[in-house]
Amino acid sequence: MYHKIINGETIAEMQKMPAESVDLIFADPPYWMRTAGVLKRVEGTDYNGCDEQWDQFDTLGDYENFTRSWLSECRRLLKPDGAIWVIGGMQCIYTIGAIMQQLGFWIINDVIWHKKNPTPNFMGTRLNNSHETLIWAAKSRKSKYTFNYKTAKELNTDTVSESEYSRGVRKQMGSVWKISVCQGSERIKDENGDKLHSTQKPEELLYRVLAISSNREDVVLDPFGGTMTTAVMAKKLGRSSVMIEIDQKYCSFGQARLNATEYEDSPVANAVFDQKPPKASMADMISAGYFTAGEQFCLKDGHAVATLLEDGKLLYNGEEMDMHSCAAKARAVKAKRLNGFDVWYVKRNDGLTPISAIRAAYRSRQQQNV
């Protein structure tokens, strides 16, 4: 794995990179905030929002041209099965999303980052802006993009309570993520003790993005590196990274932050939850002695309704069929097939044992023998 920070203008630097060389892109581009005047906090002090030069554009056309240029380079750099995440506020995300579709990106999801601790609307003239939007898109409609579905379930604490999670409850990750704005010791400070970057993103946000949509040793590109949060989380999760940042000061502080980061050898980093278990066909399990041809397959009530054949099929009312079709018939449901491993039991030690437990034992032995 490697980590490279490039100090330069993003479009020019991306043009130097070879086509189809990155697996995933996370982009936190200029939002073009279009704020004017001095904002005051409730107690009267000035609020320093995002007024840096890199966020300034003269017209909507200028911003659209800039957005189209960097997104075009991103699409060129992505591998055929690559994907991109772009984050933005209400000022820019609709413009960005439209241009992405024009360029041929295939939108997978939009995600709402619900900020647990948003900045107040000091003037009280509109709703508190408590979220930002992320667009997750594949390079094309045909892309076989990475999605670590079970890892996402493991990271989902938005719709699962703490007590449920501790009991092993896992639910699908949704498209609303409740994550605090970057604060405290995580916020990078400059040599004067002031915040280095006005829009530094929280590590938890990038950790989640990279964990669910990339794999170890993938190459992650961030064309607007900032304080290098993307690189830091890539290193932590065992991905390689290429960061492009025009501000030398951001690069220097980001490099120091990256140097202090260690790789975590964890189930999340390795997407262990999404690893496919060893193949376990009924024929193989019969051959290994985990099942016996001629034994009876029962429903949960213990009633034997089918006989296991040597090839792994079941004999039911004089007809041979696979155990999934047989499960549907035995349960008398409208569906043509049910997952037989959720339906069938066999008699073991004067009791009933689900065949799924026997399959788990077989797979465990197979893994030990690898």
C-alpha positions in Angstrom: 0.0 0.0 0.0 1.1 3.6 -0.7 0.0 7.1 0.1 0.9 10.0 -2.1 0.1 13.7 -1.5 0.4 15.9 -4.6 0.6 19.7 -4.1 -0.9 21.2 -7.2 -4.1 22.3 -9.1 -6.4 19.3 -9.2 -7.4 19.2 -12.9 -3.8 19.7 -14.1 -2.6 17.0 -11.7 -5.3 14.5 -12.6 -4.5 14.9 -16.3 -1.0 13.6 -15.5 -2.4 10.3 -14.1 -3.0 7.2 -16.2 -6.6 6.3 -17.2 -8.5 3.7 -15.2 -5.9 3.7 -12.4 -8.2 4.2 -9.3 -10.9 2.2 -7.7 -12.7 4.8 -5.6 -12.9 8.6 -5.5 -14.1 10.7 -2.6 -14.5 14.4 -3.6 -15.2 17.3 -1.3 -15.1 20.1 -3.9 -15.6 23.8 -3.4 -19.2 24.5 -2.5 -19.3 28.1 -3.9 -21.1 29.2 -0.7 -21.9 32.7 -2.0 -22.1 34.3 1.4 -21.9 38.1 1.7 -21.3 40.5 4.5 -20.3 39.6 8.1 -22.2 36.8 9.9 -22.7 37.4 13.6 -23.2 34.8 16.4 -26.0 35.3 18.8 -23.6 36.8 21.4 -22.3 39.3 18.8 -19.0 37.8 17.7 -18.1 37.2 14.1 -18.6 33.8 12.6 -15.9 32.8 10.2 -17.4 30.5 7.6 -15.9 29.4 4.3 -14.5 32.5 2.7 -11.3 31.1 1.2 -10.2 32.0 -2.3 -10.6 28.4 -3.5 -14.4 28.7 -2.9 -14.8 31.8 -5.0 -16.4 31.8 -8.5 -17.8 34.7 -10.5 -20.8 33.1 -12.2 -22.8 29.9 -12.2 -21.3 29.2 -15.6 -17.8 29.3 -14.2 -18.7 26.9 -11.5 -20.4 24.5 -13.9 -17.3 24.5 -16.2 -15.0 23.9 -13.3 -17.3 21.1 -12.0 -17.5 19.4 -15.5 -13.8 19.5 -15.9 -12.8 17.9 -12.7 -15.6 15.3 -12.9 -14.6 14.4 -16.4 -11.1 13.7 -15.2 -12.5 11.6 -12.3 -14.5 9.5 -14.7 -11.4 9.0 -16.9 -9.3 7.8 -13.9 -11.9 5.4 -12.5 -11.5 1.7 -13.4 -14.6 0.2 -15.2 -16.0 -1.0 -11.9 -15.0 2.1 -10.0 -17.2 4.4 -8.0 -17.2 8.0 -6.7 -18.6 9.8 -3.7 -19.2 13.6 -3.9 -20.3 15.6 -0.9 -21.9 19.0 -1.1 -24.3 21.5 0.5 -27.6 22.9 -0.9 -25.6 25.5 -2.8 -23.9 23.1 -5.2 -25.1 19.5 -4.9 -27.9 19.8 -7.5 -25.5 21.3 -10.0 -22.9 18.6 -9.4 -25.5 15.8 -9.6 -26.9 17.0 -12.9 -23.4 17.2 -14.4 -22.5 13.8 -13.1 -25.5 12.3 -14.9 -24.7 14.2 -18.1 -21.2 12.7 -18.0 -22.5 9.1 -17.7 -22.1 8.4 -14.0 -24.7 6.0 -12.7 -26.1 7.2 -9.4 -26.4 4.5 -6.8 -27.6 6.4 -3.7 -27.8 9.9 -2.3 -27.0 10.0 1.4 -28.0 12.6 3.9 -25.3 13.4 6.4 -27.4 14.5 9.4 -25.2 16.6 11.5 -25.7 15.9 15.2 -24.2 19.3 16.1 -24.9 21.7 13.2 -23.9 25.4 13.2 -26.9 27.5 14.2 -28.6 29.9 11.8 -27.5 33.0 13.6 -29.8 35.4 12.0 -32.9 33.3 12.3 -33.9 33.9 8.7 -34.3 30.3 7.5 -34.2 26.7 8.8 -31.1 25.5 10.5 -29.0 23.9 7.8 -28.3 20.6 9.6 -27.3 18.3 6.8 -25.2 17.8 3.7 -25.7 15.5 0.8 -23.4 12.8 -0.6 -23.9 11.3 -4.1 -22.6 7.8 -4.5 -22.3 6.9 -8.2 -20.7 4.2 -10.3 -18.6 5.0 -13.4 -21.4 3.6 -15.6 -24.6 1.7 -15.4 -22.7 -1.5 -16.2 -20.1 -1.1 -13.4 -19.9 -3.9 -10.8 -19.1 -1.5 -8.0 -18.0 -2.6 -4.5 -20.6 -2.7 -1.8 -19.7 -4.4 1.4 -23.3 -4.9 2.5 -22.8 -6.8 5.7 -20.0 -4.5 6.7 -22.4 -1.6 6.3 -24.9 -3.5 8.6 -22.1 -3.9 11.1 -21.4 -0.1 11.1 -25.1 0.9 11.2 -25.8 2.6 14.5 -28.2 5.0 13.0 -31.3 2.8 13.2 -30.2 0.3 15.8 -30.2 1.3 19.5 -27.2 0.7 21.7 -29.0 -2.1 23.6 -30.2 -3.8 20.4 -26.7 -3.6 18.9 -25.2 -5.2 22.1 -27.6 -8.1 21.7 -26.4 -8.7 18.1 -29.2 -6.9 16.2 -28.0 -5.7 12.8 -30.1 -3.8 10.3 -29.6 -2.5 6.8 -27.7 0.7 6.6 -30.0 3.5 5.5 -29.3 6.7 3.5 -29.5 9.0 6.5 -26.2 9.0 8.5 -26.2 10.7 12.0 -22.6 11.9 12.5 -21.2 14.9 14.4 -19.4 17.7 12.7 -15.6 17.5 13.1 -14.7 18.9 16.5 -12.4 18.7 19.5 -9.0 17.0 19.2 -10.0 15.8 15.7 -10.1 19.3 14.4 -6.7 20.2 12.9 -5.2 23.5 14.3 -2.6 25.7 12.6 0.5 27.1 14.3 -1.6 29.8 15.9 -4.1 27.4 17.4 -6.8 28.3 14.9 -8.7 25.8 12.8 -6.7 24.9 9.8 -9.5 24.2 7.4 -13.0 25.6 7.5 -14.7 22.5 6.1 -12.8 19.6 7.5 -14.9 16.4 7.4 -15.2 14.0 10.3 -13.2 10.8 10.3 -16.3 8.7 11.0 -17.9 9.9 7.8 -14.9 8.9 5.6 -14.3 5.7 7.6 -17.9 4.6 6.7 -17.6 5.6 3.1 -14.3 3.8 2.5 -15.3 0.7 4.5 -18.5 0.0 2.6 -17.4 0.9 -0.9 -13.8 -0.3 -1.2 -11.6 -3.2 -0.3 -8.1 -3.6 1.1 -5.3 -2.5 -1.3 -7.8 -0.5 -3.5 -6.5 2.9 -4.7 -8.6 5.8 -3.4 -8.3 9.3 -5.0 -9.3 12.5 -3.3 -8.9 15.4 -5.8 -9.5 18.0 -3.0 -7.3 16.6 -0.3 -7.7 19.4 2.3 -6.5 18.1 5.7 -6.1 14.6 4.2 -8.9 12.9 6.2 -9.5 10.6 3.2 -5.9 9.5 3.2 -5.9 9.0 7.0 -8.9 6.7 6.8 -7.5 4.9 3.8 -4.3 4.2 5.7 -6.3 3.1 8.7 -8.4 0.7 6.6 -5.5 -0.7 4.5 -6.3 1.2 1.2 -3.8 3.1 -0.9 -4.4 6.8 -1.5 -3.6 9.6 -3.9 -4.4 13.1 -2.5 -4.3 16.3 -4.6 -4.3 19.6 -2.8 -3.4 23.1 -4.1 -2.6 24.6 -0.7 0.9 23.8 0.5 0.0 24.4 4.1 -2.8 21.9 4.0 -0.4 19.4 2.5 2.2 19.8 5.2 -0.2 19.5 8.1 -2.0 16.6 6.3 1.3 14.7 5.8 2.1 15.0 9.5 -1.4 13.7 10.3 -1.0 10.8 7.8 2.4 9.9 9.3 0.9 9.5 12.7 -1.8 7.1 11.5 -1.6 3.3 11.9 -3.3 0.6 10.0 -6.0 -1.3 11.9 -6.1 -5.0 11.2 -9.8 -5.3 11.9 -12.8 -7.3 10.5 -14.1 -4.0 9.1 -10.9 -3.2 7.3 -10.8 -6.7 5.8 -14.5 -6.8 5.1 -14.7 -10.1 6.9 -18.4 -9.9 7.3 -18.8 -9.9 3.5 -16.5 -12.8 2.8 -18.3 -15.7 1.1 -18.3 -18.9 3.2 -16.8 -22.1 1.7 -19.0 -23.9 -0.8 -21.2 -26.5 1.0 -23.3 -28.6 -1.4 -25.5 -31.3 -0.1 -23.6 -33.9 -2.2 -20.3 -32.8 -0.6 -21.7 -32.9 2.9 -23.0 -36.4 2.3 -19.6 -37.5 1.0 -18.0 -36.0 4.1 -20.4 -37.8 6.5 -22.3 -34.8 7.7 -25.6 -36.2 6.2 -26.6 -39.8 5.3 -28.4 -40.8 2.2 -31.8 -42.2 3.2 -32.3 -40.1 6.3 -35.5 -38.2 6.8 -35.8 -34.4 6.5 -38.3 -33.0 8.9 -40.2 -29.7 9.4 -39.9 -27.8 12.7 -42.7 -29.8 14.2 -40.6 -33.0 13.8 -42.8 -34.4 11.1 -40.7 -36.3 8.5 -41.8 -35.5 5.0 -38.9 -36.1 2.7 -36.0 -38.6 2.2 -32.5 -37.5 1.4 -31.0 -39.1 -1.8 -27.4 -39.7 -2.6 -27.1 -36.8 -5.0 -28.4 -34.3 -2.4 -31.9 -34.1 -3.7 -35.0 -35.0 -1.7 -37.7 -37.6 -2.5 -41.1 -36.1 -1.7 -44.4 -37.9 -2.4 -42.6 -40.1 -5.0 -41.0 -37.1 -6.8 -37.3 -36.1 -6.7 -36.6 -32.4 -6.3 -34.1 -30.0 -4.9 -34.5 -29.2 -1.2 -35.5 -25.6 -1.8 -38.4 -26.5 -4.1 -39.4 -29.3 -1.8 -39.4 -26.8 1.2 -42.0 -24.7 -0.6 -44.2 -27.7 -1.4 -43.9 -29.1 2.1 -44.8 -25.7 3.7 -47.7 -25.3 1.1 -46.8 -21.7 0.3 -47.4 -19.8 -3.0 -43.7 -19.4 -3.7 -42.0 -22.0 -5.8 -38.9 -22.1 -3.7 -37.9 -21.4 -0.1 -34.4 -21.5 1.4 -34.3 -25.1 2.5 -31.6 -24.3 5.1 -34.2 -22.2 6.9 -36.8 -24.9 6.8 -35.4 -28.4 7.2 -34.3 -30.3 10.3 -32.9 -33.8 10.9 -32.9 -36.0 14.0 -29.7 -35.9 16.0 -29.1 -37.2 19.5 -32.8 -37.8 20.2 -33.7 -34.2 19.1 -34.1 -32.0 16.0 -31.1 -30.1 14.6 -31.5 -27.5 11.8 -29.6 -28.5 8.7 -28.2 -24.9 8.7 -26.3 -25.7 11.9 -24.8 -28.8 10.3 -23.8 -26.8 7.3 -22.1 -24.3 9.6 -20.1 -27.1 11.2 -19.0 -28.4 7.8 -17.9 -24.9 6.7 -16.0 -24.4 9.9 -14.1 -27.6 9.3 -13.4 -26.6 5.7 -12.0 -23.2 6.8 -9.7 -25.0 9.3 -8.4 -27.2 6.6 -7.5 -24.3 4.2 
